[in-house]
Amino acid sequence: MYQQMKCVQQVCSGSCGPNGRACEYSSRLQDILQVQYNIETALLESVVRNATVKGVGRLHDLLSMQEAVLHSDVETKLVLRRFYEELFVLASNCMLSMLSVQLIPMFEEGRELYMSVVFNRKVLYEHNKKLVRCIEEFDEVGACAALRGQLLRMGTYYSVYLN
């Protein structure tokens, strides 16, 4: 993912000319995805270690809601917000919980353009199913791999879409 986002940055570091706004946007997305990658990885590690049966049940409920609203990017975003809020709760990490107020909107900004395409919403739903399955099985490595796959796909989408 880092290499793909670096490619976007290199394209933008040249003469942006009339595409200055697009380059700014690409650069901002790169920054968000890098932060998101690091924080979500730490978040998932904490979630896997601290998840309860009840908490995993709530994630399954949110997945069902997400599946039901895939037709709408607005409704999907609302369910994803609740999904991430639940992940921050399950992490049982006070510092992450405090930061979630700022991090969740930033992550939403990073997914905004990606989520406008219905196919991407379906793919994100499938990735979230993998995440929840890994959390349920206490598979920290699998959860982080699923997350990396999700963010890599978003990074690839942006590098193609914005160039």
BARO-978168 format. One record per residue: chain; x, y, z of N, C-alpha, C, O, CB in turn. Coordinates in pm, whole numbers, m for minus. Atoms other than C-alpha are relative to their C-alpha. Glycine has a CB too. Example, Ala and Ser with C-alpha at 12.3 -4.5 7.8 and 13.67 -1.06 7.14 Angstrom:
BEGIN
+-------+--------+--------+--------+--------+--------+--------+--------+--------+--------+--------+--------+--------+--------+--------+--------+
: kette :     nX :     nY :     nZ :    caX :    caY :    caZ :     cX :     cY :     cZ :     oX :     oY :     oZ :    cbX :    cbY :    cbZ :
+-------+--------+--------+--------+--------+--------+--------+--------+--------+--------+--------+--------+--------+--------+--------+--------+
:     A :     89 :   m119 :      0 :   1230 :   m450 :    780 :     90 :    120 :      0 :    194 :    118 :     66 :    m99 :      3 :    125 :
:     A :    m82 :   m119 :     m6 :   1367 :   m106 :    714 :    m77 :    109 :     73 :    m26 :    220 :     90 :     41 :     46 :   m142 :
+-------+--------+--------+--------+--------+--------+--------+--------+--------+--------+--------+--------+--------+--------+--------+--------+
***
This chain:
BEGIN
+-------+--------+--------+--------+--------+--------+--------+--------+--------+--------+--------+--------+--------+--------+--------+--------+
: kette :     nX :     nY :     nZ :    caX :    caY :    caZ :     cX :     cY :     cZ :     oX :     oY :     oZ :    cbX :    cbY :    cbZ :
+-------+--------+--------+--------+--------+--------+--------+--------+--------+--------+--------+--------+--------+--------+--------+--------+
:     A :     83 :   m118 :      0 :      0 :      0 :      0 :     87 :    125 :      0 :     59 :    221 :    m71 :    m94 :      0 :    120 :
:     A :    m87 :   m116 :     m9 :    279 :    239 :     88 :     57 :     36 :   m137 :     62 :    154 :   m173 :    114 :    m25 :     99 :
:     A :    m59 :    m27 :    131 :    437 :    199 :   m257 :   m102 :     62 :    m95 :    m68 :    153 :   m171 :     55 :   m128 :    m60 :
:     A :    102 :    m55 :     89 :    109 :    268 :   m436 :    m31 :    144 :     36 :    m46 :    227 :    m53 :   m127 :    m83 :      7 :
:     A :     29 :   m137 :    m41 :     39 :    578 :   m232 :    120 :     89 :    m28 :    104 :    207 :    m59 :    m38 :      5 :    149 :
:     A :   m119 :    m76 :     33 :    399 :    688 :   m284 :     m3 :     39 :   m148 :     39 :    149 :   m185 :    128 :    m82 :     33 :
:     A :     13 :    m27 :    142 :    332 :    663 :   m658 :    m94 :    119 :    m22 :    m64 :    206 :   m104 :    m53 :   m124 :    m75 :
:     A :     93 :   m112 :     10 :     35 :    899 :   m619 :     72 :    127 :     41 :     55 :    232 :    m23 :   m125 :    m24 :     87 :
:     A :    m71 :   m118 :    m49 :    256 :   1137 :   m423 :    101 :     48 :   m104 :    115 :    169 :   m125 :     70 :    m31 :    133 :
:     A :    m99 :    m39 :     98 :    528 :   1132 :   m690 :    m64 :     69 :   m120 :    m12 :    168 :   m171 :     80 :   m121 :    m46 :
:     A :     72 :    m62 :    111 :    280 :   1212 :   m964 :    m39 :    142 :     38 :    m31 :    233 :    m44 :   m125 :    m83 :    m38 :
:     A :     46 :   m131 :    m45 :    153 :   1502 :   m757 :    114 :     95 :     31 :     96 :    217 :     28 :    m86 :    m15 :    121 :
:     A :   m110 :    m89 :    m35 :    494 :   1633 :   m661 :     58 :     69 :   m122 :    133 :    166 :   m109 :    108 :    m78 :     72 :
:     A :    m41 :    m67 :    123 :    559 :   1719 :  m1026 :    m79 :    128 :    m15 :   m136 :    178 :     82 :    m19 :    m93 :   m123 :
:     A :     75 :   m123 :     21 :    401 :   2020 :  m1179 :   m149 :    m31 :     m3 :   m199 :    m91 :    m98 :     44 :     71 :   m132 :
:     A :    142 :     28 :    m11 :     42 :   2001 :  m1066 :    m82 :     93 :    m88 :   m189 :     54 :   m136 :    m45 :     13 :    144 :
:     A :     71 :    m94 :     86 :    m63 :   2306 :  m1261 :   m146 :     12 :     38 :   m179 :     37 :    153 :     13 :    m41 :   m144 :
:     A :    143 :    m16 :    m25 :   m441 :   2316 :  m1297 :    m57 :   m111 :     89 :   m168 :    m98 :    141 :    m76 :      5 :   m132 :
:     A :     47 :    111 :    m84 :   m471 :   1986 :  m1108 :     49 :     11 :    143 :     57 :    m89 :    214 :     45 :   m132 :    m58 :
:     A :    m52 :    m21 :   m135 :   m338 :   2136 :   m786 :    m93 :    m53 :    107 :    m48 :   m112 :    205 :     26 :    146 :     23 :
:     A :     98 :     49 :    m98 :   m658 :   2055 :   m598 :      0 :   m152 :      7 :     m8 :   m210 :    115 :   m140 :     51 :    m34 :
:     A :     m2 :    147 :      4 :   m649 :   1692 :   m712 :    125 :    m52 :     69 :    120 :   m154 :    139 :     m6 :    m50 :   m147 :
:     A :   m124 :     43 :    m65 :   m289 :   1665 :   m597 :     m7 :     19 :    151 :     39 :    m66 :    227 :    120 :     78 :    m58 :
:     A :     20 :    m23 :   m143 :   m373 :   1818 :   m261 :    m87 :   m110 :     60 :    m56 :   m164 :    166 :    m65 :    137 :     25 :
:     A :     93 :    103 :    m46 :   m660 :   1574 :   m225 :     70 :   m136 :      9 :     54 :   m208 :    107 :   m123 :     m9 :    m94 :
:     A :    m74 :    127 :      1 :   m439 :   1278 :   m321 :     99 :     m7 :    116 :    112 :   m110 :    181 :     73 :    m17 :   m132 :
:     A :    m97 :     m5 :   m109 :   m176 :   1386 :    m73 :    m69 :    m19 :    135 :    m19 :    m91 :    222 :     76 :    132 :     m3 :
:     A :     77 :     15 :   m125 :   m436 :   1417 :    203 :    m47 :   m144 :     18 :    m40 :   m199 :    128 :   m122 :     96 :      1 :
:     A :     43 :    140 :     m8 :   m574 :   1072 :    121 :    117 :    m91 :     38 :    101 :   m184 :    117 :    m60 :    m45 :   m134 :
:     A :   m118 :     80 :    m33 :   m224 :    929 :    135 :     30 :     10 :    150 :     54 :    m91 :    215 :    122 :     48 :    m83 :
:     A :    m27 :    m20 :   m142 :   m170 :   1079 :    479 :   m103 :    m74 :     85 :    m68 :   m141 :    183 :     m1 :    150 :     35 :
:     A :    107 :     67 :    m76 :   m506 :    950 :    604 :     18 :   m151 :     m3 :      9 :   m216 :    101 :   m138 :     38 :    m55 :
:     A :    m15 :    145 :     11 :   m447 :    598 :    472 :    120 :    m52 :     78 :    115 :   m161 :    135 :     12 :    m41 :   m146 :
:     A :   m117 :     42 :    m77 :   m101 :    581 :    630 :    m33 :     m2 :    150 :      1 :    m98 :    220 :    120 :     93 :    m27 :
:     A :     38 :     m5 :   m141 :   m237 :    689 :    969 :   m102 :   m109 :     30 :    m93 :   m177 :    132 :    m58 :    139 :     36 :
:     A :    104 :    101 :    m19 :   m539 :    464 :    929 :     62 :   m139 :      9 :     22 :   m220 :     93 :   m103 :      6 :   m115 :
:     A :    m66 :    130 :      0 :   m316 :    167 :    852 :     62 :    m29 :    136 :     41 :   m136 :    193 :    107 :     m6 :   m111 :
:     A :    m68 :     21 :   m127 :   m109 :    211 :   1166 :    m96 :     m9 :    117 :    m83 :    m96 :    203 :     99 :    112 :     25 :
:     A :     92 :     m2 :   m114 :   m394 :    293 :   1401 :    m95 :   m118 :     m5 :   m120 :   m181 :     98 :    m78 :    131 :      4 :
:     A :     94 :    112 :      8 :   m637 :     32 :   1272 :     69 :   m132 :     30 :      8 :   m221 :     89 :    m64 :     m5 :   m139 :
:     A :    m73 :    121 :    m34 :   m369 :   m235 :   1298 :     10 :    m15 :    152 :    m17 :   m121 :    206 :    141 :      0 :    m64 :
:     A :     m8 :      3 :   m147 :   m312 :   m146 :   1664 :   m138 :    m23 :     61 :   m152 :    m96 :    158 :     60 :    133 :     54 :
:     A :    137 :     16 :    m48 :   m688 :   m122 :   1715 :    m42 :   m147 :    m10 :    m95 :   m203 :     87 :    m97 :     89 :    m81 :
:     A :     41 :    139 :     18 :   m749 :   m469 :   1572 :     75 :    m95 :     93 :     17 :   m191 :    145 :     21 :    m42 :   m143 :
:     A :    m76 :     83 :    m93 :   m471 :   m621 :   1780 :    m63 :      5 :    139 :    m76 :    m98 :    205 :    148 :     45 :      6 :
:     A :     65 :    m14 :   m131 :   m639 :   m483 :   2094 :   m138 :    m65 :      0 :   m177 :   m129 :     98 :    m13 :    148 :     38 :
:     A :    134 :     60 :      8 :   m983 :   m593 :   1977 :      9 :   m151 :      9 :    m66 :   m214 :     84 :    m71 :     41 :   m132 :
:     A :    m14 :    146 :     m1 :   m868 :   m950 :   1913 :     34 :    m49 :    141 :    m17 :   m151 :    186 :    109 :    m45 :   m100 :
:     A :    m39 :     41 :   m136 :   m709 :   m967 :   2259 :   m111 :     18 :    102 :   m120 :    m57 :    199 :    122 :     78 :     44 :
:     A :     98 :    m37 :   m104 :  m1004 :   m812 :   2443 :   m146 :    m27 :    m36 :   m235 :      0 :     45 :     16 :    143 :     32 :
:     A :    139 :     19 :     43 :  m1315 :   m909 :   2246 :    m73 :   m100 :     88 :    m17 :   m200 :    132 :     m3 :    m46 :   m146 :
:     A :     87 :     91 :    m75 :  m1601 :  m1070 :   2433 :   m102 :    m60 :    m96 :   m121 :    m10 :   m207 :    m71 :     75 :    117 :
:     A :    104 :     64 :     81 :  m1871 :  m1299 :   2299 :   m111 :    100 :    m29 :   m163 :    106 :   m141 :    m56 :   m125 :     71 :
:     A :    105 :   m100 :     17 :  m2123 :  m1022 :   2353 :     42 :    107 :   m102 :    m38 :    148 :   m186 :    m33 :     66 :    136 :
:     A :    m51 :   m100 :     93 :  m1906 :   m771 :   2166 :      4 :    m52 :   m143 :    m31 :     20 :   m237 :    138 :     46 :     42 :
:     A :     m4 :     60 :    133 :  m1855 :  m1007 :   1873 :   m143 :    m12 :    m53 :   m167 :      5 :   m173 :     70 :   m139 :      3 :
:     A :    141 :      6 :     40 :  m2233 :  m1056 :   1867 :    m49 :    134 :    m53 :   m122 :    139 :   m151 :    m87 :    m44 :    118 :
:     A :     38 :   m134 :     48 :  m2278 :   m679 :   1832 :     63 :     28 :   m137 :      0 :     92 :   m222 :     45 :    109 :    102 :
:     A :    m64 :    m17 :    132 :  m2028 :   m680 :   1542 :    m78 :    m76 :   m107 :    m96 :    m26 :   m218 :    147 :    m47 :      4 :
:     A :     80 :     78 :     95 :  m2231 :   m955 :   1373 :   m131 :     73 :    m33 :   m174 :     75 :   m148 :    m31 :   m141 :     57 :
:     A :    123 :    m77 :     23 :  m2547 :   m746 :   1418 :     27 :    117 :    m94 :    m52 :    145 :   m184 :    m58 :     52 :    135 :
:     A :    m35 :   m113 :     85 :  m2373 :   m448 :   1261 :     33 :    m44 :   m143 :      4 :     27 :   m239 :    118 :     76 :     59 :
:     A :    m25 :     55 :    134 :  m2255 :   m665 :    971 :   m131 :    m26 :    m74 :   m143 :      2 :   m193 :     82 :   m129 :      9 :
:     A :    132 :     24 :     60 :  m2615 :   m769 :    910 :    m63 :    131 :    m46 :   m122 :    139 :   m153 :    m94 :    m72 :    100 :
:     A :     51 :   m133 :     38 :  m2715 :   m403 :    909 :     73 :     53 :   m122 :     11 :    108 :   m213 :     14 :     99 :    118 :
:     A :    m79 :    m48 :    113 :  m2432 :   m320 :    672 :    m44 :    m69 :   m129 :    m57 :     m5 :   m233 :    151 :    m23 :     26 :
:     A :     43 :     73 :    119 :  m2541 :   m591 :    431 :   m135 :     51 :    m51 :   m158 :     60 :   m171 :     m9 :   m151 :     31 :
:     A :    134 :    m45 :     37 :  m2898 :   m462 :    436 :     m1 :    139 :    m66 :    m94 :    171 :   m140 :    m88 :      2 :    122 :
:     A :      0 :   m137 :     53 :  m2797 :   m106 :    342 :    106 :     24 :   m108 :    138 :    139 :   m139 :     22 :     98 :    114 :
:     A :   m105 :    m15 :    101 :  m2532 :   m173 :     76 :    m44 :     83 :   m121 :     41 :    138 :   m191 :     45 :   m135 :    m47 :
:     A :     52 :    m77 :    114 :  m2755 :     m4 :   m182 :     22 :    151 :     19 :     18 :    227 :    m79 :   m149 :    m28 :    m19 :
:     A :    m10 :   m144 :    m30 :  m2701 :    334 :    m10 :    135 :     33 :     62 :    174 :    m24 :    165 :   m114 :     43 :     94 :
:     A :   m129 :    m38 :    m57 :  m2365 :    497 :     47 :    m18 :     75 :    131 :     64 :     60 :    222 :     79 :     86 :    m99 :
:     A :     24 :    m76 :   m123 :  m2512 :    728 :    313 :    m31 :    m95 :    116 :     26 :    m83 :    224 :   m115 :    101 :    m19 :
:     A :     35 :     94 :   m106 :  m2669 :    445 :    513 :    117 :    m91 :     34 :    138 :   m124 :    151 :   m121 :    m84 :    m42 :
:     A :   m118 :     83 :    m26 :  m2358 :    231 :    472 :    100 :     75 :     87 :    159 :     17 :    179 :     67 :    m45 :   m132 :
:     A :    m92 :    m81 :    m80 :  m2146 :    515 :    612 :    m45 :      7 :    145 :     37 :      3 :    237 :     12 :    140 :    m58 :
:     A :     52 :     m6 :   m137 :  m2374 :    540 :    915 :     24 :   m131 :     75 :     63 :   m131 :    192 :   m149 :     33 :     m1 :
:     A :    m23 :    131 :    m63 :  m2350 :    167 :    984 :    149 :    m19 :     25 :    188 :    m71 :    130 :    m56 :   m115 :    m88 :
:     A :   m145 :     13 :    m19 :  m1972 :    176 :    934 :     47 :     83 :    119 :    137 :     41 :    192 :     74 :     43 :   m126 :
:     A :    m36 :    m82 :   m116 :  m1949 :    457 :   1188 :    m28 :    m79 :    128 :     56 :    m83 :    218 :    m79 :    134 :     m1 :
:     A :     34 :     79 :   m118 :  m2126 :    236 :   1441 :     92 :   m121 :     14 :    130 :   m158 :    125 :   m146 :    m47 :     m7 :
:     A :    m92 :    113 :      0 :  m1905 :    m59 :   1341 :    134 :     41 :     61 :    189 :    m29 :    146 :     20 :    m54 :   m144 :
:     A :   m128 :    m47 :    m53 :  m1590 :    144 :   1410 :    m12 :     42 :    147 :     78 :     17 :    226 :     51 :    117 :    m83 :
:     A :     21 :    m35 :   m141 :  m1733 :    283 :   1733 :      4 :   m126 :     86 :     62 :   m126 :    194 :   m135 :     74 :     19 :
:     A :      0 :    127 :    m75 :  m1791 :    m76 :   1845 :    142 :    m57 :      8 :    181 :   m109 :    113 :    m95 :   m101 :    m67 :
:     A :   m138 :     49 :     m5 :  m1435 :   m174 :   1750 :     80 :     75 :    106 :    157 :     14 :    181 :     68 :     16 :   m138 :
:     A :    m72 :    m77 :   m100 :  m1300 :    110 :   1963 :    m43 :    m38 :    141 :     40 :    m40 :    232 :    m22 :    150 :    m23 :
:     A :     47 :     45 :   m131 :  m1516 :     m5 :   2255 :     62 :   m135 :     34 :    110 :   m156 :    145 :   m156 :     m8 :      3 :
:     A :    m53 :    134 :    m23 :  m1403 :   m366 :   2215 :    150 :     m2 :     26 :    202 :    m94 :     90 :    m32 :    m88 :   m118 :
:     A :   m145 :     m5 :    m20 :  m1038 :   m263 :   2212 :     36 :     14 :    147 :    146 :    m25 :    188 :     60 :    116 :    m78 :
:     A :    m25 :    m19 :   m144 :  m1068 :   m175 :   2582 :    130 :     76 :     25 :    208 :     42 :    113 :      5 :   m134 :     72 :
:     A :   m120 :    m83 :    m11 :   m796 :     86 :   2539 :    m47 :    144 :     17 :   m101 :    204 :    m77 :     94 :    m16 :   m125 :
:     A :     50 :   m135 :    m31 :   m872 :    420 :   2704 :     53 :    105 :    m96 :    m21 :    194 :   m138 :     38 :     38 :    141 :
:     A :    m58 :   m101 :     90 :   m634 :    617 :   2482 :    m63 :     m8 :   m139 :    m96 :     94 :   m198 :    152 :    m19 :    m11 :
:     A :     65 :     15 :    129 :   m778 :    472 :   2162 :   m144 :     49 :      5 :   m193 :    111 :    m90 :      5 :   m146 :    m46 :
:     A :    139 :    m45 :    m14 :  m1130 :    537 :   2290 :     m9 :    152 :     m3 :    m99 :    208 :    m66 :    m60 :    m53 :    129 :
:     A :      0 :   m147 :      1 :  m1047 :    903 :   2354 :     29 :     53 :   m140 :    m32 :    151 :   m183 :    104 :     54 :     99 :
:     A :    m37 :    m45 :    134 :   m890 :    937 :   2010 :   m107 :    m31 :   m104 :   m111 :     31 :   m211 :    130 :    m64 :    m42 :
:     A :     99 :     43 :     98 :  m1183 :    768 :   1837 :    m89 :    115 :    m48 :   m135 :    114 :   m162 :    m87 :   m109 :     59 :
:     A :     83 :   m115 :     37 :  m1378 :   1095 :   1837 :     60 :     75 :   m120 :    m13 :    128 :   m203 :    m16 :     96 :    120 :
:     A :    m67 :    m67 :    111 :  m1119 :   1240 :   1599 :     33 :    m98 :   m113 :     32 :    m61 :   m231 :    127 :     67 :     48 :
:     A :    m45 :     97 :    100 :  m1011 :    921 :   1423 :   m113 :    m48 :    m91 :    m94 :    m60 :   m212 :     63 :   m118 :     67 :
:     A :    110 :     53 :     82 :  m1350 :    794 :   1306 :    m36 :     96 :   m114 :    m48 :     51 :   m228 :   m124 :    m27 :     88 :
:     A :     28 :    m90 :    113 :  m1432 :   1110 :   1106 :    114 :      7 :   m103 :     89 :     21 :   m222 :    m27 :    140 :     53 :
:     A :   m113 :     m1 :     92 :  m1082 :   1107 :    958 :     m3 :   m125 :    m89 :     19 :   m115 :   m209 :    133 :      7 :     77 :
:     A :      9 :    123 :     78 :  m1123 :    743 :    850 :   m116 :      7 :    m98 :   m107 :    m44 :   m210 :    m16 :   m122 :     93 :
:     A :    114 :    m17 :     91 :  m1462 :    831 :    702 :     39 :     85 :   m120 :      0 :     57 :   m233 :   m120 :     64 :     75 :
:     A :    m48 :    m85 :    109 :  m1297 :   1104 :    499 :     86 :    m81 :    m96 :     78 :    m63 :   m218 :     81 :    120 :     55 :
:     A :    m85 :     85 :     83 :  m1046 :    849 :    374 :    m78 :    m99 :    m84 :    m31 :   m142 :   m190 :     97 :    m75 :     87 :
:     A :     84 :     95 :     74 :  m1327 :    617 :    261 :   m106 :     68 :    m87 :   m172 :      1 :   m166 :    m68 :    m94 :     96 :
:     A :    110 :    m72 :     64 :  m1559 :    887 :    122 :    m16 :    m33 :   m148 :   m121 :    m81 :   m191 :     20 :    148 :     16 :
:     A :      6 :     22 :    144 :  m1478 :    858 :   m248 :    m15 :   m149 :    m32 :    m91 :   m186 :   m122 :    126 :     57 :    m68 :
:     A :      4 :    145 :     20 :  m1427 :    481 :   m228 :   m142 :    m53 :     21 :   m188 :   m139 :    m54 :     98 :    m70 :     96 :
:     A :    133 :     50 :    m37 :  m1769 :    429 :    m68 :   m110 :     46 :    m97 :   m222 :     m4 :    m90 :    m35 :     46 :    140 :
:     A :    102 :    m48 :     92 :  m1952 :    615 :   m345 :    m32 :   m104 :   m108 :   m131 :    m90 :   m180 :     45 :    130 :    m65 :
:     A :     20 :    106 :    100 :  m1922 :    302 :   m566 :    m57 :   m123 :     69 :      2 :   m174 :    164 :    134 :    m34 :    m74 :
:     A :     69 :    111 :    m66 :  m2163 :     20 :   m481 :     87 :   m126 :      5 :     83 :   m199 :    104 :   m131 :    m30 :    m73 :
:     A :    m87 :    117 :     m1 :  m1912 :   m251 :   m579 :    100 :      7 :    115 :    126 :    m93 :    181 :     74 :    m13 :   m134 :
:     A :    m96 :    m18 :   m109 :  m1661 :   m108 :   m332 :    m67 :    m22 :    136 :     m5 :    m77 :    227 :     63 :    140 :     m7 :
:     A :     72 :     22 :   m127 :  m1924 :   m110 :    m55 :    m18 :   m148 :     25 :     m6 :   m194 :    139 :   m138 :     70 :     m2 :
:     A :     15 :    146 :    m14 :  m1984 :   m479 :   m121 :    132 :    m66 :     38 :    137 :   m155 :    123 :    m54 :    m62 :   m130 :
:     A :   m133 :     54 :    m32 :  m1611 :   m553 :   m114 :     37 :     33 :    144 :     90 :    m51 :    216 :    107 :     56 :    m97 :
:     A :    m29 :    m40 :   m137 :  m1574 :   m358 :    210 :    m80 :    m85 :     99 :    m29 :   m124 :    205 :    m33 :    150 :     20 :
:     A :     83 :     87 :    m85 :  m1860 :   m559 :    359 :     66 :   m138 :     13 :     73 :   m193 :    123 :   m144 :    m14 :    m60 :
:     A :    m65 :    131 :     m4 :  m1681 :   m884 :    265 :    127 :      5 :     87 :    154 :    m88 :    162 :     36 :    m48 :   m143 :
:     A :   m119 :    m16 :    m84 :  m1359 :   m755 :    424 :    m39 :      8 :    147 :     27 :    m52 :    233 :     79 :    127 :    m41 :
:     A :     44 :    m10 :   m140 :  m1549 :   m665 :    741 :    m47 :   m134 :     54 :    m27 :   m164 :    172 :   m112 :    103 :     12 :
:     A :     38 :    136 :    m42 :  m1695 :  m1016 :    751 :    125 :    m80 :     39 :    125 :   m151 :    140 :    m77 :    m74 :   m114 :
:     A :   m126 :     68 :    m33 :  m1339 :  m1151 :    742 :     56 :     51 :    132 :    102 :    m28 :    216 :    105 :     20 :   m113 :
:     A :    m50 :    m58 :   m125 :  m1236 :   m911 :   1019 :    m73 :    m59 :    120 :    m11 :   m100 :    217 :    m16 :    153 :     m1 :
:     A :     79 :     49 :   m113 :  m1520 :  m1021 :   1243 :     26 :   m149 :     24 :     35 :   m193 :    138 :   m151 :     25 :    m24 :
:     A :    m30 :    143 :    m15 :  m1452 :  m1388 :   1175 :    135 :    m19 :     68 :    149 :   m104 :    156 :      0 :    m71 :   m139 :
:     A :   m132 :      9 :    m62 :  m1086 :  m1337 :   1268 :     m5 :     43 :    146 :     60 :    m19 :    232 :    101 :     87 :    m76 :
:     A :     15 :    m44 :   m139 :  m1182 :  m1145 :   1583 :    m64 :   m111 :     81 :    m21 :   m141 :    193 :    m85 :    130 :      8 :
:     A :     73 :    108 :    m67 :  m1421 :  m1425 :   1676 :     91 :   m119 :     29 :     76 :   m187 :    131 :   m119 :    m46 :    m86 :
:     A :    m92 :    113 :    m15 :  m1143 :  m1682 :   1631 :    130 :     40 :     69 :    223 :    m41 :     78 :     31 :    m60 :   m137 :
:     A :   m120 :    m51 :    m66 :   m885 :  m1467 :   1815 :    122 :     m9 :    m90 :    233 :    m38 :    m44 :     25 :    m75 :    130 :
:     A :   m105 :      8 :    101 :   m679 :  m1461 :   1495 :     52 :    141 :    m30 :      4 :    208 :   m121 :    m53 :    m69 :   m129 :
:     A :    m55 :   m135 :     15 :   m474 :  m1143 :   1528 :     68 :     19 :   m135 :     52 :    124 :   m198 :    100 :     28 :    112 :
:     A :    m71 :     m9 :    127 :   m260 :  m1214 :   1223 :   m100 :      8 :   m117 :    m83 :     89 :   m208 :     94 :   m122 :    m18 :
:     A :    101 :     m1 :    106 :   m564 :  m1288 :   1005 :    m77 :    131 :     m4 :   m106 :    183 :   m112 :    m98 :   m114 :     20 :
:     A :     72 :   m127 :     m5 :   m745 :   m975 :   1123 :     84 :    112 :    m60 :     34 :    193 :   m138 :    m39 :     35 :    145 :
:     A :    m88 :   m104 :     54 :   m446 :   m755 :   1045 :     22 :    m19 :   m151 :     32 :     78 :   m225 :    136 :     m1 :     74 :
:     A :    m15 :     27 :    144 :   m403 :   m926 :    706 :   m125 :     46 :    m76 :   m114 :    103 :   m184 :     26 :   m151 :    m26 :
:     A :    124 :    m44 :     64 :   m770 :   m862 :    622 :     m5 :    152 :     m8 :    m47 :    209 :   m109 :   m124 :    m54 :     77 :
:     A :     m5 :   m146 :     m2 :   m727 :   m499 :    722 :     96 :     52 :   m106 :     63 :    145 :   m180 :     41 :     51 :    139 :
:     A :    m97 :    m43 :    101 :   m416 :   m464 :    508 :    m57 :    m16 :   m140 :    m38 :     70 :   m226 :    132 :    m80 :     14 :
:     A :     63 :     22 :    130 :   m607 :   m612 :    215 :   m101 :    107 :    m32 :   m108 :    157 :   m145 :    m67 :   m136 :     m4 :
:     A :    102 :   m103 :     17 :   m889 :   m366 :    265 :     63 :    135 :    m33 :     21 :    201 :   m128 :    m85 :     12 :    128 :
:     A :    m64 :   m129 :     22 :   m663 :    m62 :    285 :     83 :      1 :   m129 :     92 :    104 :   m196 :     89 :     36 :    120 :
:     A :    m74 :     11 :    126 :   m447 :   m184 :     m5 :    m95 :     19 :   m117 :    m62 :     87 :   m214 :     72 :   m136 :    m10 :
:     A :    100 :    m15 :    106 :   m758 :   m210 :   m220 :    m44 :    147 :    m13 :    m56 :    199 :   m124 :   m124 :    m90 :     28 :
:     A :     37 :   m142 :      5 :   m861 :    144 :   m125 :    113 :     82 :    m60 :     88 :    169 :   m144 :    m34 :     52 :    142 :
:     A :   m114 :    m72 :     54 :   m512 :    273 :   m198 :     15 :    m19 :   m149 :     44 :     75 :   m222 :    127 :    m43 :     70 :
:     A :     m6 :     29 :    144 :   m513 :    102 :   m537 :   m110 :     74 :    m74 :    m86 :    134 :   m179 :    m11 :   m152 :    m26 :
:     A :    114 :    m71 :     62 :   m856 :    244 :   m617 :     32 :    148 :    m15 :     10 :    206 :   m121 :   m128 :    m19 :     84 :
:     A :    m32 :   m143 :      6 :   m741 :    595 :   m532 :    113 :     30 :    m98 :    108 :    130 :   m169 :     37 :     51 :    137 :
:     A :   m112 :    m27 :     91 :   m416 :    568 :   m724 :    m44 :     m8 :   m145 :      8 :     66 :   m229 :    115 :    m98 :     25 :
:     A :     52 :     10 :    137 :   m607 :    463 :  m1036 :   m100 :    111 :    m27 :    m94 :    178 :   m130 :    m65 :   m139 :    m23 :
:     A :    108 :    m96 :     20 :   m907 :    690 :   m992 :     49 :    144 :     m8 :     m2 :    223 :    m86 :   m100 :    m13 :    112 :
:     A :    m46 :   m139 :     m8 :   m713 :   1005 :   m912 :    110 :     35 :   m100 :    155 :    149 :   m107 :     49 :     29 :    139 :
:     A :   m104 :    m29 :    101 :   m456 :    971 :  m1190 :    m59 :      3 :   m139 :     13 :     25 :   m236 :    113 :   m103 :      6 :
+-------+--------+--------+--------+--------+--------+--------+--------+--------+--------+--------+--------+--------+--------+--------+--------+
***
